[in-house]
Amino acid sequence: MGEKVVTIDAGIIAGGQGSRLDGVDKGLLEWRGVEFTLHIVKRLRPYTRKLIINCNRNSEHYWPLADLVVSDGDDAFNGPLAGLRSLLLASDADYLLVSPCDTPALPEDFAERMFDCLKQNPGATIAVDDGERLHPLHLLIPVSLAESISEYLASGERRMMKWLKQNNLVCCDFSDQPEGFLNVNTPKELEVLMGQENCGR
């Protein structure tokens, strides 16, 4: 018998409140004339079976970009873990390749390198390490971990990094492309990103 084929869906987290950017929906901001979320779609869709977007507002805008759009499912605002859980619950694949919507400069080889890392570490939860820090929302994660997130949130915990470290975390080295994981949470970070408008990646 041959090896089991691993099915992989894509997930984009766009459910944040944008509180440090005056409440803007970051997925709808533009870089190089293209919406942030569409940049991410272009990096994930060619390598995955189905694309799911998590959002808590403007769902009508995200539907044309995705196969499925899901919300956190409640008004608790439990942070990115709640968004990740909703994506995992919406997928029947083995793994989910995940990116937040606010990193539009995501490297072109993001998916391929994450897949290579998984081949070397079967069953692991893969997260990006840019050489200086871990990026806990750039993931290749077993879909079966949805229940673990539910239990973790029910315990009162919300810390993403702590949960990841409890679930067979392996880091994928992107230290050669740290600029590809610049995430826009503040006006200053948006300014830095816009400074890359005319620069190569």
N, C-alpha and C positions, 0 to 999 in steps of 0.2 A: 504493500500500500504506500502511496505517496504521502507527502506531508499535508497536513490539514491546511486548507486555504484560510488565512485570517482575513475576515471582512473588516473594513475600516470606513467609518463615517467621519464627516467633518463637523465641527461645532464652533460657532463664533459667539462669544459673550459680549452682548451689547446692552446689558440690563442695568448698568450703573446710573447713578443720579447726576453725575457730572458736577458734584457739589463745589469743587474747587475751580470750576469754569462757569460759574453763574448758572448752573443747572442745565447747561447745553447737553443735547444728546450727541455724545462724541462720535458715534458711528456715522452721523450725518455731516460732520466737518469734512472739508476737502483738502487734499494735498496733491499737488501737481495736476489740479483740475479734476480730480476724481475723488469721490467720497471715500472716507477711511474704510468703511466696511467693504466696499467693492474691491479695494486693494487686497484685503484679506481673502475675499472670495476667490480672486484670481490665483492666489497662492495655494489654496486648499482644494478647490473643486476638481482640478484635473487629476488629482491623486486619490480621490476618495469616491465612495459609492453614492452617498447622499449627504446633502449639506443642510444643517439645522442651525437656526439663529435663535439665541435667547435674547429677548428684549421685554421691557415692561412698559413701553410706550412707543408710539409711532409704528405699530406693527404693520399697518397698511403699506408703509414705505419699505419695510424689510421683506415682505412676502415675495415680490418679484425677483429677489436675489437668492431665495432659498427654496428647498424642497419642503421645509417645514419651519414654522415659527412658533416658539413656545415662550411662556412667561415663567417667572419664579413659582407661580402658583399660589402665592399669598401676599399679604402686604407687610410682612415682617421685616423686609429689607435685611436679610441675613448675609448680604455681601456676595462676593463672587462664588463662594461655595454653593449657595442656593442656585445661582445661575448654572453652575457646572452640573449640579444634580439634575436640574430640569433637562439639560441636554442629554445626559446619560439615560434618563428615564424615557426619553423620546427615541432612542436608538435601539435597534435590535442587532447591531453589529457586535463584533468581538471587542473592537477598540474604537476610541474616538480621538481624532486629531484636533486639538483645540488651540484657538488663539483668541485673545481679547480683540475688540474692534479698534482699540486706540494705538495700535502699532503698525501704521500703514507702510512703513519701510521694511516690513518683514522680508528676510532673505528669500531669494528665488529658490534656493535649495533646501528650504526649511523642511518640507515634507520628506524629501528623500533622505536627509540626514537623520531625521527622527526615526524613519523606518529602519535604516541601517543599525541604529542604536538598539532598537527593539529586537532585531535579529540576533544581536550579540547578547541580549538580556531578555530572553523570552519570559513573558508573564509580568515583567516589571512595569512600574509607572515611570514614564520618561518625562523629565522636565529640562528646560534649556538652562545652561550655565554660560554666561557671556564672558567668563574669565574674571569678572569682578563680583557678580552676584547671580543668584538663582532667579529665574523668572517663573513663578509658580502657576501662571495661567497659560503658558506655552507648553502644552502637554500632549503626550500620546498615552492614553489612559484606558485601562480595562473598563468596559461598560458595566461590568458586574459590581463596580464599586459604588453605585448609586445608593444602595442600602447602607453602606458604611458612612456615607455623608449624612444621610438622614439620622442615623443614630448619633453621630457626632454633634450635629446641630441641636438635636433634642436634649443633649447633655448640657447645652448652654455654651458650647465652644463655637468659635467662628474663625479661628486662626488657620488660614490656608496652609501655611508652611508646616505647622505642627501636624495637621492631618496628613499631608503628603509624606512626612517622615515616618508615619505609622503604616504606610502602604507601599513598601518595597520600592522606594524612590531610587532612581538612577539618573544621573545627570548626563545630558548630551552637550558636548563641547562646541560652542559657537564663539570661542574667544577671538576668532579671526574676523567676526562680523558683529561686534557689540552694538554698533550704531543701528543695526536692523531691529533691535528690540527696544528702541526708545519709545516709551509709552507716555502718552500725552494726558497728564492729570492736572497740570497747572498752566497758567499763561506763559510762564517762563519756558516750560517744556514745549509748548506749542511754538514759541518763538524759535527755539533751537531746531525743531523739526522744519519749520519754514525756511530756515537757513540752509537746509539741504535741498531746496527746490531745484537748484541748478547743479547739484553735485551728483557724482555717481555713487553707487552703493558700495 
